[in-house]
Amino acid sequence: MGKKSEKSRGKFSATKRNELKILADGILEKSREKLPDASAEYENYNEIYNLLERIIMIESEIKHQFKTSRSEEAIKRFTEWCKSEGAKFDRVEIKRLPGYGFGLIAKEPMKENEVFIEIPEKMIFSYSKIENHIPEALKQKVFLECPLFENMSVRLAIALMVEKMNIKSKFKPYFDVLPEKFRTVLYFTPKEMKELQGTSAFSPAIKQVKFIATQYSFLHNYLMASSEDNEPVLKELRDNFTYEFYRWAVSCVMTRQNLIPRENDEKESVLVPAWDMANHANGPINTQYNDEAKQIESFCLKDFDVNEQVTIAYGSRSNIDFLIHNGFVFKENSNRFLTIPIHLNKTDELHDDRVKLLKKIGLNESGLFQISPSCSSELLAFMRVFNMTKEQLAHWLNADNVKDLLDIHLDLDVNFQRKVCQSLLIRVKIILKLFPTTLKEDLQLLETGNLPKTRAMLIQYRVIEKEILHYVVASLENQIKLFNTEE
């Protein structure tokens, strides 16, 4: 594997080694705390962030293994490596693009559904490709015994770290052009995280940071307890393992991974060099794995002119997903929806009957429900049950067609439908009031044009959520007016 780092963890003083252990244990303890509300959740996150900052400061003595170079020369070497490995993308070229970092640009006119890039299997980076390089002790004691590391994406991140340390890796030209830093939630400051207050992304973003911090802390403690005499790769990983290195590897995977089919109908998370330089646009999935040719293929989403950016579709994903896992917000996203929390009132004398009815239609008494310009069938069914009288509950509990409550076109009494809409309208208006800023204020902030990139992205996300909620309010108010005219 690679050369020994300039600063081995073994060269830390006993005092610093002990402090790192205390800090990691502190994160593990904080991650187990039961938190009653968003305010407590943010305070807990802030405490974990401070522990991580101290860890980063101590570990800064170790030479960073994730240093990369996205220079023109590095891109040239990477392109040459891709072609030597059998990649075919002569119709496009990798270029630096304002607002994107890098992207793919058409070198010639291309028609919709034409293939524009082909990446052979041997170029694809995966856990299975280097599984033999992964220390056996790590696989047995961490991957198989700890639930934190069951996810294939986590294993891919660790595989990336192991191979990144290998200076003779065939993937070095690819690693050299990976981003060195990201705009994912793992890099947010507490002040930036607070910009999400009131949004449906606030809690998931905090949970993501805590989850990765917990994984780091567990791995840190495991590696520090491992023997110096273990296999060389394990020792090298121990000597170079830092929170920043782990955060980098996780972010590379979160922002670039793709699923491809394997044997027995299984799928594997992988990194696809060159293909992962393409940016996102609305449209159907335009990438496939050709099992016969053993390669990834992407087809044009539309006709592309010379010098036009060639994009791919990352899938039917919401902006909360893009924000947390990819570090960007797509303003033109056609999947304009978010989730809102709804729960039954436990002091309601009809609570138990409502729970029984919800179970019959496959819903829980609390949860996150999807809302967009139109309500999801699950949200509408929940609100119907939430607003039923004792007699209505008794009727539906004994009905054979109970799942008809999921039908958004179900013909119900006008007064009851108005009651359901009014109840949901109140809930949506409460959510809007929980935001520290109004939609107008956020739009004015964006118009200034001189905001830091991360803050601008977070405010844009707030705007998108508020626009959806305001649209829902207007839609419900119009529906209530229609019900009033039908009386």
C-alpha positions in Angstrom: 0.0 0.0 0.0 1.0 3.7 0.2 3.9 5.3 2.0 3.7 5.9 5.7 2.2 9.3 6.5 4.6 12.0 7.7 2.7 12.2 11.0 1.7 8.8 12.4 -1.0 8.7 15.0 1.5 6.7 17.1 3.5 9.9 17.4 0.7 11.7 19.3 1.5 12.3 22.9 -0.4 10.1 25.4 -2.3 13.2 26.4 -3.6 13.8 22.9 -4.4 10.2 22.3 -6.4 10.2 25.5 -8.2 13.4 24.6 -9.2 12.0 21.2 -10.7 8.9 23.0 -12.6 11.2 25.4 -13.9 13.3 22.5 -15.0 10.2 20.5 -16.7 8.8 23.5 -18.4 12.1 24.1 -19.9 12.0 20.6 -21.1 8.4 21.1 -22.8 9.5 24.3 -24.3 12.6 22.8 -25.7 10.6 19.8 -27.7 8.4 22.2 -29.5 11.3 24.0 -33.3 11.4 23.7 -34.3 14.8 22.3 -37.8 16.2 22.8 -37.9 18.9 20.1 -36.1 20.7 17.3 -34.5 23.2 19.7 -33.0 20.4 21.8 -31.9 18.6 18.6 -30.0 21.7 17.4 -28.4 22.2 20.8 -27.2 18.5 20.8 -25.9 19.0 17.3 -24.0 22.1 18.3 -22.3 20.2 21.1 -21.3 17.4 18.7 -20.0 20.0 16.3 -17.8 21.5 19.0 -16.4 18.1 19.8 -15.7 17.5 16.1 -13.9 20.8 15.8 -11.6 19.9 18.6 -11.0 16.5 17.0 -10.2 18.2 13.7 -7.7 20.5 15.4 -5.9 17.7 17.1 -5.9 15.5 14.0 -4.5 18.3 11.8 -1.0 17.0 12.7 -1.7 14.1 10.4 -1.0 14.7 6.7 -4.3 14.8 4.8 -4.8 11.8 2.6 -7.7 13.4 0.7 -5.7 16.1 -1.0 -6.6 16.3 -4.7 -5.8 18.4 -7.7 -8.5 19.5 -10.1 -6.1 21.3 -12.3 -6.2 21.3 -16.0 -3.2 19.0 -16.1 -4.9 16.6 -13.7 -8.1 16.6 -15.8 -5.9 15.8 -18.9 -4.2 12.9 -17.1 -7.6 11.6 -16.0 -9.0 11.8 -19.5 -6.0 10.0 -20.9 -6.4 7.3 -18.2 -10.1 6.9 -19.0 -9.4 6.3 -22.7 -6.6 3.9 -21.9 -9.1 1.9 -19.8 -11.6 1.7 -22.7 -14.0 4.5 -21.9 -15.7 6.1 -24.8 -16.8 9.7 -24.5 -15.2 11.4 -27.5 -18.5 13.3 -28.1 -18.1 15.2 -24.9 -15.3 16.8 -22.9 -14.8 17.6 -19.2 -14.8 21.4 -18.5 -14.9 23.7 -15.5 -18.3 25.4 -15.5 -19.4 28.5 -13.4 -21.7 27.4 -10.6 -21.1 23.7 -11.1 -17.4 23.0 -10.6 -17.0 20.6 -13.6 -19.4 19.2 -16.2 -19.6 17.6 -19.6 -19.8 19.7 -22.7 -20.9 18.6 -26.1 -18.1 18.6 -28.8 -20.6 17.9 -31.6 -24.4 18.0 -32.1 -26.1 15.1 -30.5 -29.7 13.8 -30.7 -32.0 12.7 -28.0 -31.5 9.0 -26.9 -28.1 8.8 -28.6 -25.3 7.2 -26.5 -22.8 9.8 -25.4 -20.7 8.0 -22.9 -19.7 4.4 -22.2 -17.7 3.3 -19.1 -16.4 -0.3 -19.0 -16.7 -2.4 -15.9 -13.0 -2.4 -15.2 -13.1 1.4 -14.7 -15.9 1.3 -12.1 -14.7 1.6 -8.5 -16.5 -0.6 -6.0 -16.1 -2.3 -2.7 -16.1 -5.7 -4.3 -13.2 -4.7 -6.6 -10.9 -4.1 -3.6 -12.5 -6.3 -1.0 -9.3 -8.3 -0.8 -7.5 -5.1 0.3 -9.8 -4.5 3.2 -8.4 -5.8 6.5 -10.1 -9.1 7.5 -10.4 -7.9 11.1 -12.3 -4.8 9.9 -14.7 -6.9 7.9 -15.3 -9.3 10.8 -15.4 -6.9 13.7 -17.0 -3.8 12.1 -18.9 -4.7 8.9 -20.5 -7.9 10.2 -21.0 -7.0 13.9 -21.9 -3.3 13.9 -25.3 -2.1 12.5 -23.7 1.3 11.8 -21.8 -0.2 8.9 -24.4 -2.4 7.3 -25.1 0.0 4.5 -23.2 -0.7 1.3 -22.5 3.0 0.8 -20.6 3.1 4.1 -18.4 0.2 3.1 -17.8 1.9 -0.3 -16.5 5.0 1.6 -14.1 2.9 3.7 -13.0 1.1 0.5 -12.3 4.5 -1.0 -10.1 5.5 2.0 -8.1 2.3 1.8 -7.5 2.6 -1.9 -6.8 6.3 -1.7 -3.8 5.6 0.5 -2.5 3.2 -2.1 -0.1 5.4 -4.2 0.1 2.6 -6.8 -3.7 2.3 -7.2 -4.9 2.1 -10.8 -7.6 4.5 -9.8 -5.1 7.3 -8.8 -5.9 9.5 -11.9 -9.6 9.3 -10.8 -8.9 10.1 -7.2 -6.8 13.1 -8.2 -9.8 14.8 -9.8 -12.3 14.2 -7.0 -13.4 17.3 -5.1 -11.4 18.1 -2.0 -14.3 19.7 -0.2 -18.1 19.6 -0.5 -21.2 21.6 0.3 -23.0 18.7 1.9 -24.5 19.0 5.4 -21.3 17.4 6.9 -19.5 20.7 6.1 -22.1 23.1 7.5 -21.3 25.3 10.4 -24.0 25.6 13.2 -24.8 29.1 11.8 -25.4 27.6 8.4 -27.4 24.6 9.8 -29.6 27.1 11.6 -30.6 28.6 8.2 -32.7 25.4 7.8 -34.7 26.0 10.9 -38.4 25.5 10.2 -37.8 23.4 7.1 -38.5 19.7 6.7 -34.7 19.3 6.0 -33.6 20.7 9.5 -33.9 17.4 11.5 -32.7 15.1 8.7 -29.7 17.3 8.1 -28.7 17.2 11.8 -29.3 13.4 12.0 -27.0 12.9 9.0 -24.2 14.8 10.7 -24.7 12.9 13.9 -24.8 9.5 12.1 -21.5 10.1 10.3 -19.9 11.5 13.5 -21.0 8.4 15.3 -19.5 6.1 12.6 -16.3 8.1 12.9 -16.2 7.8 16.7 -16.8 4.0 16.6 -14.2 3.5 13.9 -11.7 5.7 15.7 -12.1 3.7 19.0 -11.9 0.4 17.1 -8.7 1.4 15.2 -7.0 2.8 18.3 -7.7 -0.4 20.1 -6.3 -2.6 17.3 -2.8 -4.1 17.6 0.2 -2.5 16.1 1.1 -6.0 14.8 -2.0 -6.4 12.7 -1.9 -6.5 8.9 -0.2 -3.5 7.2 -3.4 -2.0 5.7 -5.1 -1.9 9.0 -2.1 -0.1 10.6 -1.9 2.4 7.7 -5.7 3.1 8.0 -5.2 3.6 11.8 -2.2 6.0 11.2 -4.2 8.1 8.7 -7.7 7.8 10.0 -9.2 11.3 10.7 -12.6 12.8 10.8 -11.8 15.0 7.8 -10.6 12.0 5.8 -13.7 10.0 6.7 -16.0 13.0 6.0 -14.4 13.4 2.6 -14.8 9.7 1.7 -18.4 9.7 2.8 -19.2 12.9 0.8 -17.5 11.5 -2.3 -19.8 8.5 -2.1 -23.0 10.4 -1.2 -22.6 12.8 -4.1 -21.4 10.4 -6.8 -22.6 6.9 -6.1 -24.7 4.8 -8.5 -26.3 1.4 -8.2 -25.5 -1.3 -10.7 -26.8 -4.8 -10.9 -24.7 -7.8 -9.7 -25.4 -11.5 -9.5 -28.5 -13.0 -7.9 -30.5 -9.8 -8.6 -28.4 -7.8 -6.1 -27.2 -4.3 -6.6 -24.0 -2.6 -5.5 -23.1 1.0 -4.9 -20.2 2.1 -7.1 -18.4 5.1 -8.3 -18.3 5.6 -12.1 -15.3 7.8 -13.3 -16.0 10.4 -16.0 -19.8 9.6 -16.0 -20.0 11.2 -12.5 -18.8 14.5 -14.0 -22.3 15.0 -15.5 -24.6 17.4 -13.7 -28.3 16.8 -13.1 -31.4 17.9 -15.1 -35.1 17.0 -15.1 -36.0 14.0 -17.1 -36.2 10.2 -17.1 -33.3 8.0 -16.0 -31.0 8.0 -19.0 -28.3 5.7 -17.7 -28.2 1.9 -17.8 -25.8 -1.0 -17.1 -25.3 -3.1 -20.3 -24.8 -6.5 -18.8 -23.8 -8.0 -22.2 -21.2 -5.4 -22.8 -20.3 -5.0 -19.1 -20.4 -1.3 -19.2 -22.3 1.8 -18.0 -24.1 3.7 -20.9 -25.8 7.1 -20.8 -28.2 8.4 -23.5 -28.9 12.0 -24.3 -31.9 13.5 -22.4 -32.6 15.8 -25.4 -30.9 17.2 -28.4 -27.6 18.9 -27.5 -25.8 21.6 -29.5 -22.1 22.1 -29.7 -20.7 23.6 -26.5 -24.0 22.9 -24.6 -23.7 21.2 -21.2 -24.7 17.6 -21.4 -26.7 16.5 -18.3 -28.1 13.3 -16.9 -31.1 12.7 -14.6 -30.1 11.7 -11.1 -33.6 10.2 -10.5 -36.9 11.2 -9.2 -35.6 13.0 -6.1 -36.7 15.9 -4.0 -34.6 18.9 -3.1 -34.3 17.7 0.5 -32.5 14.7 -0.9 -30.3 16.7 -3.2 -29.5 19.1 -0.3 -28.6 16.5 2.3 -26.8 14.0 0.1 -25.5 15.9 -2.9 -24.9 19.4 -1.5 -27.0 21.4 -4.0 -30.5 22.6 -4.5 -32.2 22.3 -8.0 -34.5 25.3 -8.4 -36.1 23.8 -11.5 -36.8 20.4 -9.9 -39.9 18.8 -11.3 -40.3 16.8 -8.1 -41.6 19.6 -6.0 -42.7 18.0 -2.8 -41.8 18.0 0.9 -42.9 16.1 4.0 -44.7 17.5 7.0 -45.2 15.9 10.4 -48.7 15.0 11.5 -49.8 13.1 14.6 -52.9 12.2 16.5 -53.8 13.9 19.7 -53.1 11.4 22.5 -55.6 13.1 24.8 -58.5 12.7 22.3 -61.2 10.4 23.7 -61.4 8.8 20.2 -57.6 8.3 20.0 -57.8 4.5 20.2 -60.4 4.1 17.5 -58.5 6.5 15.2 -55.4 4.3 15.7 -57.3 1.2 14.8 -58.7 2.7 11.7 -55.3 4.0 10.6 -53.8 0.6 11.1 -56.5 -0.9 8.9 -55.5 1.4 6.0 -51.8 0.8 6.7 -50.9 4.1 8.4 -49.3 4.9 11.8 -50.7 7.4 14.3 -47.8 9.8 13.6 -45.3 10.3 10.8 -44.1 12.4 7.9 -46.5 12.8 5.0 -45.7 14.0 1.5 -47.3 17.3 0.4 -46.9 19.1 -2.8 -49.2 21.2 -5.0 -51.5 18.3 -4.2 -51.8 16.2 -1.1 -50.6 12.6 -1.1 -53.3 9.9 -0.7 -51.8 8.9 2.6 -51.9 12.4 4.0 -55.5 12.9 2.9 -56.5 9.5 4.4 -54.8 10.5 7.7 -56.6 13.8 7.8 -60.0 12.1 7.1 -59.5 9.8 10.0 -58.2 12.7 12.2 -61.5 14.6 11.6 -64.0 11.8 11.9 -66.8 11.8 14.5 -67.5 8.7 16.7 -70.2 7.6 14.3 -68.0 7.9 11.2 -65.2 6.0 12.9 -67.6 3.2 13.8 -68.9 3.0 10.2 -65.4 2.8 8.7 -64.1 0.4 11.3 -66.7 -2.1 10.1 -66.6 -1.3 6.4 -65.2 -3.8 3.9 -63.9 -1.0 1.7 -61.9 0.8 4.4 -59.0 1.3 2.0 -61.2 3.6 -0.1 -60.2 6.3 2.4 -56.9 6.4 0.4 -58.8 7.4 -2.7 -58.4 11.1 -3.3 -61.6 11.1 -5.4 -63.7 9.4 -2.7 -67.2 10.9 -2.7 -67.8 12.1 0.9 -70.2 14.5 2.5 -69.3 18.1 1.5 -69.3 19.4 5.1 -66.9 16.6 6.1 -64.6 17.4 3.1 -64.6 21.1 4.1 -63.7 20.1 7.7 -60.8 18.0 6.4 -59.5 20.8 4.2 -59.8 23.4 7.0 -57.9 21.1 9.4 -55.1 20.7 7.0 -55.1 24.4 6.1 -54.5 25.2 9.8 -51.6 22.8 10.0 -49.9 24.2 6.9 -50.3 27.8 8.2 -48.7 26.8 11.5 -45.7 25.3 9.7 -45.3 28.6 7.7 -45.4 30.5 11.0 -42.5 28.4 12.4 -40.1 29.8 9.9 -37.9 32.6 11.4 -38.3 34.5 8.1 -41.0 35.1 5.5 -41.0 34.1 1.9 -40.7 37.8 0.9 -37.7 38.3 3.2 -35.9 35.3 1.8 -36.5 36.5 -1.8 -35.1 39.9 -0.8 -32.0 38.2 0.6 -31.4 36.3 -2.6 -31.8 39.4 -4.6 -28.8 41.0 -2.9 -26.6 38.7 -4.9 -23.6 38.8 -2.6 -24.3 36.0 -0.2 -21.8 33.2 0.5 -22.6 30.2 -1.7 -23.7 27.9 1.1 -26.0 30.4 2.7 -27.5 31.3 -0.7 -28.2 27.6 -1.3 -29.9 27.2 2.1 -32.0 30.3 1.6 -33.0 29.1 -1.9 -34.1 25.8 -0.3 -36.2 27.7 2.2 -37.8 29.6 -0.7 -38.7 26.4 -2.5 -40.4 24.9 0.6 -42.3 28.1 1.3 -43.5 28.4 -2.3 -44.9 24.8 -2.0 -46.6 25.6 1.3 -48.1 28.8 0.0 -49.4 27.0 -3.1 -51.0 24.4 -0.8 -52.6 27.1 1.3 -54.1 28.8 -1.8 -55.3 25.5 -3.2 -57.0 24.5 0.1 -58.6 27.9 0.4 -60.0 27.6 -3.1 -61.3 24.1 -2.4 -63.0 25.4 0.8 -64.7 28.1 -1.3 -66.0 25.5 -3.7 -67.4 23.4 -0.9 -69.2 26.5 0.4 -70.9 27.1 -2.9 -72.0 23.4 -3.0 -74.0 23.6 0.2 
